Amino acid sequence: MDRYAVFGNPIGHSKSPFIHAQFATALGEQLQYDAILAPLDGFADSWQRFVSAGGKGGNVTVPFKEQAYQLAERLSDRAKQAGAVNTLYIDSAGKLCGDNTDGIGLVADLKRLGVNLADINVLLLGAGGASRGAIGPLLDAGVRQLVLANRTVTKAQAIATHFDQRVEARAYADIPGRDYQLVINATSAGLNGERPDISAAHLEHCQLAYDMLYGSANTPFLQWAKEQGVPLQADGLGMLVAQAAEAFYIWRGKRPEIAPVLKLLKQQLAQ
Ligand code: NDP
């Protein structure tokens, strides 16, 4: 049976084995998908062992996405733009290929939520790997202007140099007054019970507040957006399932449906 796995540290919390098992069942694919705890200084060895034992492909999560980027012999344009790899596979020439499906997963989830990205202004908060990976796919989907704001503005400025003038880097206190129809929180502030410190005025025209973080309860950012009267809030669980669906498509050539698996995961989180 073809073997796949997600590599991370820690990895016990990962929902990827469940998600891929559901995809495989739904599409009648015979495969095994495991979670592998790689040592912090041993990702490359862990991957090589897996491939030597017949592993066909992998997902990569925190903190190995940059190491996977270095390890890959061929990189997709999406991976190059993101500066990180979350999906690995061996191509027909035996080369190790790295792709990044996080950003395309976000866009797929936004479309599922009914967002028309063409010609809108987006405020993207955070300048880590997840934020950088989202920018290319958001621009490809037709976003007019994207303000990339971060607590440490130099990080946002460094990312903006990889894109054209549609991307503008700002500090939180310096975000231009504009009609932002979509505000995305790509910071990890919610893990500490915090939200990015931006003015409520930036939410005035916002139709959807999106937080890449997910969990059983509303994140602090989504709770705040709700209090400010933003009509729709969504967390990153849909993005998680959608990025996994893209990885499954890369490996198996079949694109799974997102909605049924998302429903099951939401039920699990509510328990
Ligand atoms: P990184 O560690 O690379 O970046 C963290 C970012 O959060 C930085 O911009 C940092 O700002 C900012 N930050 C942290 N704490 C605060 C705070 N208290 N106030 C304001 N900003 C803060 O993380 P990632 O980019 O990998 O991930 C970001 C989030 O996205 C995480 O919550 C992660 O779980 C989520 N994610 C979700 C995915 C999904 O499929 N749903 C996929 C990938 C990520 P500074 O630069 O100033 O330190």
Residues whose N, C-alpha, C, O or C-beta is under 5 A from the ligand:
A	BS01	NDP	G126 A127 G128 G129 A130 S131 N150 R151 T152 K155 A186 T187 S188 A189 E194 R195 P196 M212 L213 G236 L237 M239 L240
